[in-house]
Amino acid sequence: MNHGRILVLAAVLATSCALEVAAHSWYPKECCSNRDCVPADLMTTDARGDRIVVVGARRIWIPAGLAAGSSPDGRVHICFRVVAGELDNSTFAVPICLFVPAQS
């Protein structure tokens, strides 16, 4: 690999790392460690009225007592940890923080 390619690769990596840090810059520290928070694909309500947040193939049930903060970019964001099930090899998501667009 020549010197020019190495410089280009270093610049691309530095830029992508900076963008990732900026994406997490507004999440409160108590919600994430720069990896637990992501924009949601969808937030919906089930037949009982419970909120469900969808991130990829994962559906995350939001407990009624989990207060939602305001999202500065107008999108739904969720911070969660993946926990292993006790009886089998399944995993489930435990929501930590939820951010929704401000209501007008």
Sequence and secondary structure as in RCSB ss.txt:
>XXXX:A:sequence
MNHGRILVLAAVLATSCALEVAAHSWYPKECCSNRDCVPADLMTTDARGDRIVVVGARRIWIPAGLAAGSSPDGR
VHICFRVVAGELDNSTFAVPICLFVPAQS
>XXXX:A:secstr
  HHHHHHHHHHHHHHHHHHHHHTTTS TTT SSSSEEE SEEEE TTS EEEEETTEEEEE TT  EEE TTSS
 EEEEEEEE SSSS EEEEEEEEEE    
